[in-house]
Amino acid sequence: MGIRALGLCAALGLASFTAFADYSSATKDLKNEDYTAAFNEFKQLAQQGHAKAMYELARMYELGLGTEEDIYSAFSWYMIALDFGNDDAKDRYRKIRRLVPSRKEGKDHYKALARDFGFDVHQRVLAPVKDKSGHDARYITVKSKVEPEYGSSLSEVQSAWATVGFDVNQQGQVVNHRVIASFPKDVIDDAALEAISQWQYKVPNDYSGEPQAVYDLTHTFKLEASKKSHRREYESQLAEYAQKLKALAEDGNNYAQARYAMMLESDLIEQSNDHYLDWYYRAARNGNYDAQLWMVRCFEYGTACKADKDKAFSWLELASNSGNERAQYQLATKLLDYETIHYDLDRAADILRKATHNQYLPAMIAYAKLLAFADKESIRNYEEAVKYAELARSDAPDNPVLLSVLGVAYSELGRMQQGEKYLRQAYDEAKRRNWPTQNYLELMEGRASMMANGTSLIY
């Protein structure tokens, strides 16, 4: 990405655009002759279905840049890029096939690679199919909401929008709310944050019956000036902003691609033939974590694409393997659901451990719970459960799950009075939050039974 593109990033406020390895950053590394970094980035993107990255990866195999020269890998990636519609790969493929020592070995190598990363398997495992029938599908519902208070003087002269990202905790309250993007910047940001903080949601329950926090939600607030002259000026500025953003997105910046998709989804761009699903999909293949998790929700709940649980799981695995702790936590939650075919206690523990070491609070809570309650002895570890529960309590001191973890762990470690205290606190706090309390009551009763009979609290 050249100087012009970097300047455009700054002008558009894309301060965090380097957070993800994408095609533009890989291209920059290639130009700067950082071949190892470029090779690794192109390889990851190619495996996610990025056709241009496939071509560049093939070139690096062909020339031995950032890796050992490998004529068969170059041949295979050119063929796969061609399958994905990359026209540039056609000429290179025609030239390189003459250099392959054995045409049969080359085709065998291509077939083996295509079984994992080819066009057909990508279409089957990751590619979306547009379907508006599920667009209004909701996995969480709003109980009450408050509109921003902009003030009459601002409403008269100013048009603006602000997209807010947020999580919803187990009590249905909005937490971790932040402005993802706004235009013009800072005009209605504070009013939008103040409003969203007062929204209340009805949350779903997880597989064990406990209320389930929901992550990575967004909402766009819009303000329209009452004066027509101000509206026209705003519309002209917004059109210019969108045009520059799209140019940066076309240049391969995945943050710009995801933001452009978000603007399309929120109907902030008029007279465009682009569809937000296409751009989210493009950003997801280009390594953007937010877009990858958007694809998970798209397939999970049928928002803009045909619902497909298997594809949702595939995207979740892909995002998790990329090191996204939010995806790791969500994937582990799926693996802990014993009613699904994905149930895998050992894998869930390993993934939660990684996300916990990145200090992601939901993963820390889930990992502490697993260490205390797992029915598998190789995973259960009361000392570690106490350690991670106490670490998590620095951010969530009264969380009933963490209190119950400490109650069980201390009881099993022989510190009965301390365990009883925490179990009582867990029950009281769950009741105060209007959570289902049956599990916490059973833990307290199990504690009493253990004292009487000398048995374990493990179920």
C-alpha positions, 0 to 999 in steps of 0.5 A: 500500500503506497503513501497515498493509501496511507494518507487516506487511512489517516484522513478516514480515521482508520487508526486501527487498520493495521490490527489485521494482516490483510492483502494490503499489508502483505503487499507492502511487506512484499514491496519492502522485501520482508519476504517471510512476513509477506509469504506467511500473510499471503498463505493465510489469506490464500487458505481463506479463499483470497484469489489475489493472495493465491496468485502472490503465494504461487509467485513466491513459491515459484521464485523462492521468496520467503520460502524454499522454491517449490515448483509443484506448490507454485503450479498448484496455487496458480491452478487454484487461483485460476479456479477462483477466477483470477485471470492473472493466474492463467498466463503464469499457469501456462508458462509454469506447467512446462517447467513441472518435471512430472505433469502427473505429480503436478496434478496430484499435488494440485488435487491434494491441495484443492481438497483442503483449499480448492474452490469446490470445498470453499463453496461448500464450507465457507461461501454464503448464499444470499437469502433475504428470508432470514434478514429479520431473524433475531437471537436477542430481543430489545426489551426497552430502548432510549433514543439519543438526546441531541438538542434542538440547536444541533438537530436544526443544523447538523446531520450525522451518524454514529455506529456503536458496538457493544456487548450485552451481559447476562442481565441484559444490560449493555456493556463495553459500548464504544463508537466504531465509526461516525461521520462527522466524527464526534458530533453525536458520539456522546449522545449515542453512547449515552442512549445505548447504555440505557437499552435493555435486552432479553438474552438467551440461555446457554446449554446449561440453562444460565443466561448467555451474554451476547457479544459484538452487537452494533446499532447505528444512530442517525441525526437528520438536520431540519434545514435542507441546505445543511442536509445537502451539504452533509450528503455531499460530504458523506458521498465523498467519504464513502467514495474514498473509503471504497477506494481504500477497500478496493486497494485491499485494506480489510478494515476499510472493507468491513467499515464499507460493508457496515455502512451499506448494511446501515443504509448510509450509502445511497444509490449503490449497487453494492451489497453489504454481504459481498463486502463482509465476505470479502473482508472476512476472506481478507482476514478481518476478525469483525467480518469473520464473526459477522459471517458466523452470525450470518450463517447462524441466524440467517441474517442476509444469507441462507442459514447454515450451521456447518458454515457458521462453525467453519467460519468460527474455527477459521477466526479462532485459528487466526488468534481471535480470542472472541472467536476462540471463546465462542468456539469453545462454548460450542465445543462445551455443548454436549448436545451437539456433534461438536462436543469436545471437552479437551479441545474446548479446554485448550482453546479457552486456555489460549483465550484466557492467556490473552486476558479475555474476560468471558474466556477466563470465566468459562475456563475457571468454571471448566477447571472446577466442574469438569467431570474429566480428571485430566482437566479438573484442577481446583488450584488452577480454578481458584487462580483463574477465578480470582484473576477474573474477579478483578474485573467481575468481582460479584459474578455468580459463576466465579463465586460458585467456582471458588465455592466448589474449589475451596470445598474440594480443597478442604476449606469448607467454611470458605467454600460455603461462604462463596456458594452462598454469595453465588446463590444470593448474587444470582437471585439478585440478578434474576438469574435461574437459581436452581443450579446454585441451590443444588451446589449449596445442597451438594455442599451440605451433603458432602459434609455429611457423607464425605463425598465429592461435589463433582457431578 
